[in-house]
C-alpha cells in the first residue's frame, strides 16, 4: 500500500525512532474532526425524565474546508499479515492485509469518534463524551508486539477525565488488540463505553454480487449489503421479536445489526467483507463472557456509512467517580476469502477458553454415546398441542422403524400442560400421580425401543403463582432495571425473568430436573432459554453482582448448570442436559443444543435477503452437538421445507421432525414430508461419524442451477439459492462431502472436490460414494482436488468420502 503524505510507519526502525512521543496535528491546524454518529446515539441524550442533557465532543468539520481538502496524516502498524493506519485523532483510517490485496473500505471524510463515553450524574442526567482534540500518541516496541498508545484529557461543566487507548499488534498476527482505560475525575458514573468504533465504513465494490456481514445470531446469519441495510432498512423486525430476539434496550436506527452477548449473539465476532476478497474481523476476545453489546450501526448521518462498535461496561455502572479499564481486548483485523476465514481466526482463540476445556466431543466421556450417535430428534413443539404420550410415542416408534435411524424425543408439555399455557413453569414435575404413572409407562416403552427422551423445563422464567416463588420471595430475585423495577417481558404470562445468580431459582431448576429423572425416568432435561434469549443488565442491589450485572449472566448460569450437571451425571452418565439455540460460554456444561435456526430463511435480524449460515459450527462443530429444525409437517411451502431440512444435514446438525403426530403416517399430505425425511435420515446414518463428531470445513464449490424460495408470504422470494447444497467434515484424516438436491427436479452439478485446505495430508486420495447404495469407487484425486459432474435424482442426497491413499 502506498504511504500517505506525512505517514509514520510503525514497523520500520527509522519510523520508530521518529515517533516515540509526539502530538500528531495539534489543535488549530486543518483537520477532520468527528461528526455526530447516528448509530451511536446521534440524537441528543436525554435526562431520565426525557429532557435534553449536555452533549460533549460533537465537534464538526471546521468551517471553510470540504472533505476533499482534509489532509491525511497517519501512523501505521504493520507486520507480516496486516497493515493498520490511524489518523491524528487515533481513529482507524486504513486497514488491509500486508500485501494490500484485501482493503477494508474506510473513507476518511466519514470518520466519526474514536470512542464515546456515556456518563450519568446522581440525578440521572446523561452526558455523552468523546474526544475534543487530537491526542498525544506514543509508539513502543514491546514483548507482545508493536504498540500505540493515545492519551486524551476531556473536560466540561460535568468535570474531567483522562482516557488512554492502546492498540497492540503482535508479530505475525492477523488481528490487533484494542483496550481503553478511563481515569474519572468527575462526580459522574461511567455508564457505557463504546470502544472500538471502526467508523467510515462504506460498501465494498460490488464485484460478483454484494458484500455481506456474517453475524453470530444463534447459529449464524449472513446479511447482504449491510451498510445499505443499516442506513435504509427494508423490513424491521416486529416489536415482539425485537424485544425477544434483540433486547429491550433497543438503540440507534431500526436497521442496526447489534445485539447483546451473552444472549442473541452466540459468539463474540463479526465478519464484514466481500467473498471475492475478504474483509474485516471484529471481535471481543473475552474469556469471562461479560455483558456487552456489539454490531454494525448506521453512522455519520449521510446514509452511506456504517460503524462497527463494541459497547463495554464497568463492573459497577452506578458508581459515581469510578474509573474504567477494559476487562478484555477487542480484536480488529483482516481475513482473506469468505466469512469462514474469519471463523478460523476466532477458532484459534476460542479453543483455548474455559468452555472448550473438556476437549472435542469425540473425546468426552461425560457425553453419552447415544447422544453422539443420534441421527434424528422428534420435537412435539406445537403451541396448541398436548404432550400426552399417545400423541407421540407411536409416532416416534413409527419413524424409528421406517427410517432405520437413532432417534430421541424432545418433549414439550410432558407434565400434562400445554406449552405457553401452563402456569407452573419452570416447576414441570407433574403434581398429578396419574400423569406421572403415564409418563413412566411411556418412558419404559421408549427405552425398550432404544429411544431416549428429555422434558421441557424453563430455566429463565419463574412464575409468581408457584409455591416455590412465594416461599423464596421470588420478586426479590427478578431482574431489576436501574430504577429498581422488574423488567417488562413479553413472556410475563409464563413467568418473570429471574437473575441467573439467584440461589433459590438455581435450586428450583436443580430439584425439578432431578425429579423428572427420578420420578418419571426421563433421560435428563431440556433447560429452555439459557442459550437463546437476550441477557438483561440487573441492578438489584441485594444480588451477588455489581449494579448492571457485569458477569452475572454467564456466571449465574454456569453455577446453575454445574449443579444440575453434577446431579444428573451422578445418577447416570447417559443423562443429558440441553438448551435452546447455541452460545459458546456453556459448551463444557451442556451435552447438546436445540439449534433449529439454521433450517429457516426467516431473518431474525430483519433483512429479507439474509441467509442462514453454519457460523457456530465453523468454529465449534467438533466441540458441540446440535439438533433440531424450525420446519414442521404443517409447512405449506414444500420447497421451503426441503431446503430448510437440507440445511440441517449439510450444516452438520442432527435432524429434526416436528408437527408429525400419531395417525399422520396414514394421511396423504404427510407422505412427501415423510419420504424426504426418510431420505435425509438415511444419509445422516451414512455420514453419522463426520456429521456428529467431525471438524467443519468450508463447503465444496458446486456449480448448479439456482432457485428462488419464498420464506414469508408478504416478502418476495429469496433468489440465488443453489439447487444442490454441500457440506464438508474432517475426521481421522478423511473428508466427508455431503451433497443434497433439495428440489423436486433432477439436477446436474459440477462439484469441486476439496482435499486442499481441508486438513488432509498432501498426496493422492481415493474418492468413494458411500451413499446411496453400496460403496462405489469413483477413482482418485490429487491434493488440489478436481471438478467432477454428478447427477442427482429429485430430492436426493449423495455422500462422498475422500481417503488418503498410501
C-alpha positions in Angstrom: 0.0 0.0 0.0 1.3 3.5 -0.9 2.2 5.6 2.1 0.1 8.7 2.6 1.8 12.1 2.9 3.2 12.5 6.4 2.6 8.9 7.3 4.7 7.3 10.1 5.1 3.6 9.6 5.5 1.7 12.8 7.4 -1.5 12.0 10.5 0.1 10.5 13.4 1.2 12.7 13.5 4.8 11.3 9.8 5.3 11.9 10.1 4.0 15.4 12.9 6.5 16.2 10.8 9.4 14.9 7.6 8.6 16.8 8.5 7.9 20.4 6.2 10.6 21.9 4.6 13.2 19.6 1.4 15.1 19.3 0.1 14.5 15.8 -1.6 17.6 14.4 -2.1 19.9 17.3 -5.4 21.8 17.5 -5.7 24.7 15.2 -4.3 23.1 12.0 -6.5 21.7 9.4 -8.1 18.5 10.5 -11.2 16.5 10.1 -12.9 16.5 13.5 -15.6 14.0 14.4 -19.2 14.4 13.3 -22.2 13.0 15.1 -22.7 9.3 14.8 -26.3 8.4 14.1 -25.9 4.8 15.3 -24.1 5.9 18.4 -26.9 7.9 19.8 -26.9 10.7 17.2 -29.9 12.3 18.8 -29.1 14.2 22.0 -29.0 12.1 25.1 -32.0 12.6 27.5 -32.4 13.0 31.2 -34.2 10.3 32.9 -37.4 12.3 32.7 -36.9 12.9 28.9 -35.5 16.5 28.7 -32.3 17.2 26.8 -28.9 16.7 28.5 -25.5 18.0 27.7 -23.5 16.5 24.8 -19.8 16.9 24.7 -17.4 16.2 21.9 -19.6 16.5 18.9 -17.3 18.9 17.0 -17.9 19.1 13.3 -15.6 19.7 10.4 -14.1 23.2 10.6 -16.0 25.8 8.5 -14.4 26.5 5.1 -13.0 23.1 4.5 -14.6 20.4 2.3 -14.0 16.7 2.7 -11.6 16.8 -0.3 -9.4 19.4 1.5 -9.0 17.2 4.6 -5.3 16.3 4.8 -4.3 12.7 5.7 -1.6 12.0 8.2 -1.4 8.5 9.5 0.6 6.4 11.9 0.8 2.8 10.7 1.3 -0.5 12.5 2.3 -3.4 10.2 3.5 -6.9 10.4 3.8 -9.8 8.0 0.0 -10.2 7.9 -1.8 -6.8 8.2 -1.3 -3.1 8.0 -3.3 -0.6 10.1 -3.4 3.1 9.7 -4.6 5.6 12.3 -5.3 9.3 11.8 -4.4 12.2 14.1 -7.4 11.5 16.3 -6.4 7.9 16.9 -9.2 6.7 14.6 -8.8 3.7 12.4 -8.3 5.2 8.9 -6.9 2.3 6.8 -6.9 -1.4 7.2 -5.6 -4.1 4.8 -3.6 -7.2 4.6 0.2 -6.7 4.4 0.2 -7.1 0.6 -2.7 -4.6 0.1 -4.9 -7.2 -1.7 -7.6 -7.1 0.9 -8.5 -3.5 1.7 -11.4 -2.6 4.0 -13.4 0.4 2.5 -12.9 3.1 5.2 -13.5 6.6 3.9 -11.6 9.3 5.8 -14.1 12.1 5.4 -16.8 9.9 7.0 -14.8 9.0 10.2 -16.5 9.8 13.4 -15.5 9.5 17.1 -12.7 7.1 18.1 -14.6 6.4 21.3 -17.7 7.6 23.2 -18.5 7.5 26.9 -21.9 7.8 28.4 -21.8 9.4 31.8 -24.7 9.6 34.3 -25.0 12.0 37.2 -26.5 11.1 40.5 -29.8 12.6 39.4 -29.8 10.7 36.1 -28.6 13.3 33.7 -26.9 11.7 30.7 -23.8 13.2 29.2 -22.1 11.8 26.0 -18.4 12.5 25.9 -16.0 12.0 23.0 -12.5 13.4 22.2 -12.4 17.2 21.8 -8.9 17.4 20.4 -6.3 15.1 18.9 -4.4 13.1 21.5 -0.8 12.6 22.4 0.5 9.4 20.8 3.3 7.2 21.8 4.8 4.2 20.0 6.7 1.4 21.6 8.1 -2.0 20.8 7.2 -4.4 23.5 7.4 -8.1 24.2 3.8 -8.7 23.0 4.3 -6.7 19.8 4.2 -3.2 18.4 2.1 -0.8 20.4 0.4 2.6 20.0 -0.9 4.5 23.0 -3.1 7.6 22.8 -4.0 9.8 25.7 -6.7 12.5 26.0 -7.8 15.0 28.6 -11.5 15.6 28.3 -13.4 18.2 30.4 -16.6 20.2 30.6 -19.0 21.5 33.2 -19.6 17.9 34.1 -16.0 17.5 35.3 -12.9 16.0 33.7 -11.4 12.6 32.8 -8.3 11.2 31.2 -8.6 8.5 28.6 -5.9 6.1 27.3 -6.4 4.0 24.3 -4.0 1.3 23.4 -3.6 -0.9 20.3 -1.1 -3.8 20.2 -0.1 -5.7 17.0 1.5 -9.0 17.9 4.1 -10.4 15.4 2.6 -12.4 12.5 -0.9 -11.9 13.9 -3.9 -11.2 11.6 -5.5 -9.1 14.3 -4.6 -6.1 16.5 -5.8 -5.9 20.2 -7.5 -2.8 21.5 -8.1 -1.6 25.1 -9.3 1.6 26.7 -8.7 2.9 30.2 -10.5 6.0 31.7 -9.4 7.8 34.8 -12.5 9.5 36.1 -12.1 12.8 37.9 -15.8 13.7 37.7 -18.7 13.1 40.1 -20.3 11.0 37.4 -20.8 7.3 36.8 -19.3 5.8 33.6 -22.5 4.1 32.3 -21.3 2.8 29.0 -18.1 2.8 27.0 -18.1 2.4 23.2 -14.7 1.3 22.0 -13.5 0.4 19.4 -15.6 2.4 16.9 -14.5 1.4 13.4 -16.2 4.2 11.6 -16.3 5.5 8.0 -17.2 2.0 6.6 -18.5 2.1 3.1 -19.8 -0.7 0.9 -17.2 -3.0 -0.7 -17.1 -2.8 -4.6 -20.0 -4.9 -5.9 -17.8 -7.3 -7.9 -19.6 -10.7 -8.3 -22.5 -10.0 -6.0 -22.9 -7.9 -2.8 -20.8 -7.7 0.3 -22.0 -9.4 3.4 -22.0 -9.1 7.2 -21.7 -12.6 8.8 -23.1 -12.3 12.3 -23.4 -14.9 15.1 -27.2 -14.6 15.6 -27.8 -18.0 17.1 -26.3 -20.4 14.6 -25.4 -17.6 12.2 -26.9 -15.2 9.6 -25.4 -13.5 6.5 -26.9 -10.1 5.7 -26.2 -8.8 2.1 -25.3 -5.1 1.5 -25.3 -4.4 5.3 -24.2 -0.8 5.1 -27.2 0.0 3.0 -29.4 -2.1 5.2 -28.4 -0.4 8.5 -29.0 3.0 6.8 -32.1 2.1 4.8 -33.7 -0.9 6.4 -36.3 -2.7 4.4 -38.3 -4.6 7.0 -37.9 -4.0 10.7 -38.4 -6.9 13.0 -41.7 -6.6 14.8 -41.9 -5.2 18.3 -42.3 -8.6 20.0 -39.4 -10.2 18.0 -37.2 -7.1 18.5 -37.7 -7.3 22.3 -37.4 -11.1 22.4 -34.6 -11.5 19.9 -32.8 -8.3 20.5 -33.1 -6.5 23.8 -35.4 -4.1 25.5 -32.5 -1.6 25.2 -33.2 -1.1 21.5 -30.9 1.7 20.3 -29.9 3.6 17.3 -31.6 3.2 14.0 -34.1 0.4 13.3 -31.8 -1.3 10.9 -28.8 -1.5 13.2 -27.5 -5.1 13.4 -26.5 -5.1 17.1 -27.3 -7.4 19.9 -26.1 -8.4 23.4 -23.7 -11.1 24.4 -24.2 -13.4 26.2 -27.7 -13.5 24.5 -28.7 -13.4 20.9 -25.1 -13.4 19.8 -23.8 -16.9 20.2 -20.1 -15.9 19.8 -18.1 -12.7 20.1 -17.1 -11.8 16.5 -18.4 -10.4 13.2 -17.0 -10.6 9.7 -17.8 -7.8 7.2 -16.4 -8.4 3.7 -16.8 -9.5 0.1 -16.4 -13.2 -0.8 -14.3 -12.3 -3.8 -11.6 -10.9 -1.5 -12.1 -10.8 2.2 -12.8 -8.2 4.8 -12.6 -7.0 8.5 -12.6 -9.3 11.5 -14.2 -7.5 14.5 -14.3 -9.4 17.9 -14.2 -9.3 21.6 -11.7 -11.8 22.9 -13.3 -12.0 26.3 -12.8 -15.3 28.2 -15.2 -14.2 31.0 -18.2 -13.7 28.7 -19.0 -10.4 30.3 -22.2 -8.5 29.4 -21.6 -6.5 26.2 -23.3 -5.3 23.1 -21.7 -5.0 19.6 -22.6 -4.9 16.0 -22.9 -2.7 12.9 -24.6 0.6 13.2 -25.6 3.4 10.8 -23.0 6.1 11.2 -22.1 9.6 10.1 -25.7 10.7 9.3 -25.2 10.6 5.5 -27.0 7.3 4.8 -23.9 5.8 3.2 -21.6 4.8 6.0 -21.6 2.5 9.0 -19.5 1.7 12.0 -18.6 -1.5 13.9 -18.9 -0.8 17.6 -18.3 -2.6 20.8 -20.2 -1.5 23.9 -18.3 -2.2 27.1 -19.4 -1.8 30.7 -17.8 -1.1 34.0 -18.2 -3.6 36.8 -20.4 -1.1 38.7 -22.3 1.1 36.3 -23.8 3.2 39.0 -20.5 4.1 40.9 -20.0 7.9 40.7 -16.4 8.8 40.2 -15.3 5.3 39.4 -12.7 4.7 36.7 -12.8 2.1 33.9 -10.4 -0.2 32.2 -11.2 -2.8 29.5 -11.5 -6.3 31.0 -10.5 -7.9 27.7 -9.1 -6.8 24.3 -11.2 -6.1 21.3 -9.7 -7.6 18.2 -9.7 -5.8 14.8 -8.0 -7.5 11.8 -8.3 -8.7 8.3 -9.3 -12.1 6.8 -9.0 -13.2 3.1 -11.7 -15.0 1.3 -15.2 -16.0 2.6 -16.6 -15.5 6.1 -15.4 -18.8 7.3 -11.8 -17.5 7.1 -12.8 -15.1 9.9 -14.1 -18.1 11.8 -10.7 -19.7 11.5 -9.2 -16.7 13.3 -11.8 -16.8 16.0 -11.5 -20.6 16.4 -7.8 -20.3 17.2 -8.6 -18.1 20.2 -11.9 -19.8 21.2 -10.5 -23.3 21.6 -8.2 -22.1 24.3 -11.1 -20.9 26.5 -12.7 -22.5 29.5 -15.7 -23.7 27.6 -13.5 -25.9 25.4 -11.5 -27.3 28.4 -13.1 -30.8 28.2 -11.9 -31.3 24.6 -13.7 -32.2 21.4 -17.0 -34.2 21.7 -15.4 -37.4 20.4 -13.0 -37.5 23.4 -15.5 -36.5 26.1 -16.6 -39.4 28.3 -19.2 -37.2 30.1 -21.4 -37.0 26.9 -23.3 -40.3 26.5 -22.7 -42.5 23.5 -26.4 -42.3 22.5 -26.1 -38.5 22.1 -23.0 -38.9 19.9 -24.8 -41.4 17.7 -28.2 -39.8 17.4 -29.5 -39.0 13.8 -32.9 -37.5 14.4 -34.9 -35.7 17.2 -38.6 -35.8 17.4 -40.0 -32.5 18.6 -43.6 -32.0 19.6 -43.5 -28.3 19.7 -46.9 -27.0 18.7 -48.3 -24.2 20.8 -51.8 -25.8 20.8 -50.6 -29.4 21.2 -50.9 -31.7 24.2 -47.8 -33.6 25.4 -49.7 -36.8 26.1 -47.7 -39.9 25.2 -50.5 -41.3 23.0 -50.0 -38.4 20.6 -46.3 -39.0 20.2 -44.9 -42.4 21.3 -46.4 -44.4 18.5 -45.4 -41.7 16.0 -41.8 -41.9 17.2 -41.8 -45.7 17.1 -43.1 -45.5 13.5 -40.3 -43.1 12.5 -37.6 -45.2 14.0 -38.7 -48.4 12.3 -39.3 -46.7 8.9 -36.2 -44.5 8.8 -33.8 -47.1 10.4 -32.0 -44.4 12.4 -31.2 -43.5 16.0 -33.9 -41.2 17.4 -34.6 -39.2 20.6 -37.6 -37.2 21.9 -37.5 -33.5 22.8 -40.7 -33.5 24.9 -42.8 -30.3 25.5 -45.8 -30.5 27.8 -44.8 -33.8 29.3 -46.4 -32.7 32.6 -49.8 -32.7 31.0 -49.9 -28.9 30.5 -49.8 -27.0 27.2 -46.6 -25.1 26.4 -47.1 -21.4 26.7 -50.4 -22.0 28.5 -49.2 -23.5 31.8 -48.8 -21.5 35.0 -46.3 -23.7 36.8 -43.2 -23.2 34.6 -40.4 -24.0 35.4 -41.8 -26.4 38.0 -42.6 -29.0 35.5 -42.7 -32.1 37.7 -46.3 -33.3 37.4 -48.3 -32.8 40.5 -50.8 -35.4 39.3 -50.0 -39.0 40.2 -51.8 -40.4 37.1 -49.7 -38.2 34.8 -46.5 -39.4 36.5 -47.5 -43.0 36.1 -48.5 -42.4 32.4 -45.1 -40.8 31.8 -43.2 -43.7 33.5 -45.1 -46.2 31.3 -44.3 -44.2 28.2 -40.6 -43.9 29.1 -40.3 -47.6 29.7 -41.9 -48.3 26.3 -39.5 -45.8 24.6 -36.5 -47.2 26.4 -37.5 -50.7 25.3 -37.3 -49.4 21.7 -33.9 -47.8 22.2 -35.3 -44.3 22.3 -34.3 -41.5 24.7 -36.5 -38.6 25.9 -35.9 -35.3 27.7 -38.6 -33.0 29.1 -39.1 -29.3 28.7 -38.1 -27.1 31.7 -37.9 -23.3 31.5 -34.7 -22.2 33.2 -35.1 -18.4 32.8 -38.7 -17.5 33.8 -40.2 -18.0 37.2 -43.9 -17.9 37.6 -45.2 -15.9 40.6 -48.2 -18.3 41.0 -46.0 -21.1 42.3 -45.3 -22.1 45.9 -41.5 -22.0 45.4 -41.7 -18.4 44.1 -43.8 -17.2 47.1 -41.7 -19.1 49.6 -38.4 -17.7 48.3 -39.8 -14.1 47.9 -39.3 -14.5 44.2 -39.9 -10.9 43.3 -36.6 -10.0 45.1 -34.8 -12.3 42.6 -36.4 -11.0 39.4 -34.1 -8.9 37.2 -34.5 -5.2 38.1 -33.7 -2.2 35.9 -31.8 0.9 37.0 -34.9 2.2 38.7 -35.4 -0.9 40.7 -38.4 -2.1 38.7 -38.8 -5.6 37.4 -38.0 -5.8 33.6 -41.1 -5.9 31.4 -41.1 -9.2 29.5 -43.1 -10.5 26.6 -43.1 -13.9 28.3 -44.7 -12.5 31.5 -47.8 -14.7 31.1 -45.4 -17.7 31.8 -43.1 -16.1 34.3 -40.7 -13.3 35.1 -37.1 -13.1 34.0 -35.1 -14.2 37.0 -31.5 -13.2 37.7 -29.3 -16.2 36.9 -27.3 -15.7 40.1 -30.5 -16.3 42.3 -29.7 -19.3 44.6 -33.3 -20.2 45.2 -34.1 -20.3 41.4 -31.0 -22.4 40.8 -32.2 -24.8 43.4 -35.7 -25.0 41.8 -34.1 -26.0 38.4 -31.9 -28.5 40.1 -34.8 -30.0 42.0 -37.2 -30.2 39.1 -34.5 -31.8 36.8 -33.8 -34.4 39.4 -37.5 -35.1 39.9 -38.1 -35.7 36.2 -35.2 -38.2 36.2 -36.0 -39.9 39.5 -39.8 -39.8 39.4 -40.5 -40.0 35.6 -37.4 -41.9 34.4 -36.5 -39.2 31.9 -33.0 -39.1 30.4 -32.1 -35.6 31.6 -33.8 -32.3 30.7 -34.1 -29.5 28.2 -33.4 -26.2 30.1 -35.1 -23.7 27.8 -33.9 -20.2 27.1 -30.5 -20.3 28.7 -28.7 -20.1 25.4 -31.3 -18.4 23.3 -32.6 -15.2 25.0 -31.2 -11.8 25.5 -29.2 -11.0 28.6 -30.6 -8.3 30.8 -28.5 -6.0 33.0 -29.6 -6.4 36.6 -29.4 -3.6 39.1 -30.9 -5.4 42.1 -28.6 -4.4 45.0 -29.2 -7.5 47.0 -27.9 -9.8 44.3 -24.4 -11.3 44.1 -23.2 -8.9 41.4 -22.5 -5.2 41.0 -25.2 -2.9 39.6 -25.6 -3.5 35.9 -24.6 -7.2 36.1 -21.1 -7.3 34.6 -20.5 -11.1 34.8 -23.9 -12.1 36.3 -25.4 -13.7 33.2 -22.7 -16.2 32.3 -21.5 -16.7 35.9 -25.0 -17.3 37.2 -26.0 -19.8 34.6 -22.7 -21.6 34.8 -23.3 -22.0 38.6 -26.8 -23.4 37.8 -25.6 -25.8 35.1 -22.7 -27.1 37.2 -25.1 -28.1 39.9 -27.6 -29.7 37.5 -24.8 -31.5 35.6 -23.2 -32.9 38.8 -26.6 -34.3 39.9 -27.7 -35.9 36.6 -24.3 -37.4 35.8 -24.1 -38.9 39.3 -27.4 -40.6 38.5 -26.2 -41.9 35.1 -23.6 -40.8 32.6 -26.4 -41.4 30.0 -28.4 -38.4 31.2 -28.1 -35.2 29.2 -28.9 -31.5 29.6 -29.6 -29.3 26.6 -30.8 -25.8 26.0 -32.2 -23.7 23.2 -30.1 -22.4 20.3 -26.3 -22.1 20.8 -23.9 -20.0 22.8 -20.2 -20.7 23.4 -19.8 -19.9 27.1 -21.7 -23.1 28.3 -20.3 -25.7 25.9 -18.5 -27.6 28.6 -21.7 -27.8 30.7 -24.3 -28.7 28.1 -24.3 -32.0 26.1 -26.3 -30.8 23.1 -28.3 -27.8 22.0 -31.6 -27.3 20.1 -30.1 -25.2 17.3 -33.1 -25.1 14.9 -32.4 -21.7 13.4 -30.1 -23.0 10.7 -33.0 -24.5 8.9 -35.0 -21.4 8.1 -35.0 -18.4 5.7 -36.8 -16.1 8.1 -34.3 -13.5 9.1 -34.1 -12.7 12.8 -32.1 -9.6 12.0 -34.9 -8.4 9.8 -33.3 -8.4 6.4 -35.3 -10.2 3.7 -32.2 -11.2 1.8 -30.4 -12.7 4.8 -29.3 -16.4 4.6 -28.7 -18.8 7.5 -25.1 -20.0 7.7 -23.4 -22.6 10.0 -21.3 -19.9 11.6 -21.3 -21.5 15.0 -20.4 -24.9 13.5 -17.5 -23.4 11.6 -15.9 -22.7 15.0 -17.3 -25.4 17.3 -18.8 -28.2 15.3 -16.4 -30.8 16.7 -16.8 -29.4 20.2 -20.6 -29.4 20.4 -23.6 -31.5 19.3 -26.7 -29.7 17.9 -30.1 -30.8 16.7 -33.5 -29.6 15.5 -35.4 -27.7 12.9 -37.8 -24.8 12.5 -39.6 -26.7 9.8 -42.8 -28.7 10.6 -45.0 -31.1 8.7 -47.6 -28.3 8.7 -45.4 -26.1 6.4 -47.5 -25.2 3.4 -44.4 -24.5 1.2 -42.7 -27.8 0.5 -39.8 -26.0 -1.3 -39.0 -24.2 2.0 -39.4 -27.4 4.0 -37.0 -29.3 1.8 -34.4 -26.5 1.7 -34.5 -26.0 5.5 -34.1 -29.7 6.3 -31.3 -30.0 3.8 -29.5 -27.1 5.5 -29.6 -29.0 8.8 -27.9 -32.0 7.2 -25.2 -30.2 5.2 -24.6 -27.8 8.2 -23.7 -30.7 10.4 -26.7 -30.9 12.8 -28.7 -33.9 13.9 -32.0 -33.7 12.1 -35.5 -32.9 13.5 -39.1 -33.8 12.8 -41.8 -31.5 14.1 -45.5 -31.4 13.6 -46.0 -35.1 13.0 -48.3 -37.0 15.3 -49.7 -40.4 15.8 -52.0 -41.2 12.9 -50.4 -38.8 10.5 -48.5 -41.6 8.8 -51.8 -42.5 7.2 -52.5 -39.0 5.8 -51.7 -38.4 2.1 -50.4 -34.9 2.8 -47.8 -36.2 5.1 -46.2 -38.6 2.6 -43.9 -36.2 0.7 -42.5 -35.0 4.0 -42.1 -38.5 5.4 -40.3 -39.6 2.2 -38.0 -36.6 2.2 -37.1 -37.0 5.9 -36.5 -40.7 5.4 -34.1 -39.9 2.6 -32.2 -37.3 4.8 -32.2 -39.6 7.8 -30.6 -42.5 5.8 -28.0 -40.0 4.5 -27.3 -38.9 8.1 -26.8 -42.5 9.1 -24.3 -43.0 6.3 -22.3 -39.9 7.4 -23.0 -40.0 11.1 -19.5 -40.0 12.4 -18.5 -37.0 10.4 -21.7 -35.1 10.9 -21.7 -35.6 14.7 -18.0 -35.5 15.5 -16.0 -34.1 12.6 -14.4 -30.7 12.2 -16.5 -28.4 10.0 -14.7 -27.4 6.8 -15.8 -25.0 4.0 -18.4 -26.4 1.7 -17.4 -27.9 -1.6 -17.8 -25.5 -4.6 -20.9 -26.6 -6.5 -21.8 -25.2 -9.9 -25.5 -25.9 -10.4 -28.9 -24.3 -11.1 -30.1 -21.7 -8.7 -33.7 -21.4 -7.5 -35.9 -18.9 -5.6 -37.7 -19.9 -2.4 -40.4 -17.9 -0.6 -39.8 -17.7 3.1 -42.7 -15.4 4.1 -45.9 -14.7 2.1 -45.5 -10.9 2.4 -42.0 -10.8 1.1 -40.5 -11.6 -2.4 -38.8 -15.0 -2.7 -35.1 -15.3 -1.9 -33.2 -15.6 -5.1 -30.0 -17.4 -6.0 -30.3 -20.4 -3.7 -28.2 -23.4 -5.1 -30.3 -26.4 -6.0 -27.5 -28.6 -4.7 -26.1 -27.8 -1.2 -22.9 -29.2 0.2 -21.1 -29.6 3.5 -17.7 -30.9 4.3 -16.4 -32.5 7.6 -12.9 -33.8 8.5 -12.5 -36.8 10.8 -9.4 -39.1 11.2 -7.7 -37.6 8.1 -10.8 -38.3 5.9 -13.1 -35.7 4.4 -16.8 -36.4 4.1 -18.7 -34.4 1.4 -22.5 -34.3 1.9 -24.5 -33.2 -1.2 -28.3 -32.7 -1.3 -30.6 -31.8 -4.1 -33.4 -30.2 -2.3 -35.6 -29.5 -5.4 -38.2 -31.8 -6.9 -36.4 -31.9 -10.2 -33.4 -33.9 -11.3 -30.2 -31.8 -11.1 -26.8 -31.7 -12.8 -24.0 -30.3 -10.7 -20.2 -29.9 -11.1 -18.6 -30.4 -7.7 -15.0 -29.4 -6.9 -13.6 -31.9 -4.5 -11.9 -30.3 -1.6 -8.8 -32.0 -0.2 -6.6 -28.9 -0.4 -7.0 -26.7 2.7 -9.3 -29.2 4.5 -6.7 -30.6 6.8 -5.7 -33.6 4.8 -2.1 -34.5 4.2 -0.5 -33.9 0.8 -0.8 -36.8 -1.6 -3.4 -38.8 -3.6 -6.9 -39.5 -2.3 -9.5 -42.1 -3.2 -13.0 -40.8 -3.8 -15.7 -43.2 -2.6 -19.5 -42.7 -2.8 -20.8 -44.3 0.4 -24.5 -43.4 -0.1 -26.9 -44.2 -1.6 -26.4 -47.8 -2.4 -23.3 -49.9 -1.9 -19.9 -48.1 -1.6 -18.6 -47.2 -5.0 -15.0 -46.3 -6.1 -15.0 -43.0 -8.1 -11.3 -43.0 -8.7 -8.6 -40.8 -7.3 -7.9 -37.1 -7.0 -4.8 -35.1 -6.1 -4.1 -32.7 -3.2 -5.8 -29.9 -5.0 -8.9 -31.8 -5.8 -10.7 -31.7 -9.1 -14.1 -30.8 -10.6 -16.5 -33.7 -11.3 -20.0 -33.8 -12.7 -22.7 -35.5 -10.7 -26.3 -36.3 -11.5 -28.9 -36.1 -8.7 -32.4 -37.6 -8.6 -35.2 -35.3 -7.3 -35.0 -34.7 -3.6 -31.9 -36.8 -3.1 -28.6 -36.9 -1.3 -25.1 -38.3 -2.0 -22.3 -38.9 0.5 -18.7 -38.9 -0.7 -15.6 -39.8 1.4 -12.1 -38.7 0.4 -9.5 -41.0 1.9 -5.7 -40.7 1.7 -4.0 -43.4 -0.4 -0.8 -44.8 0.9 
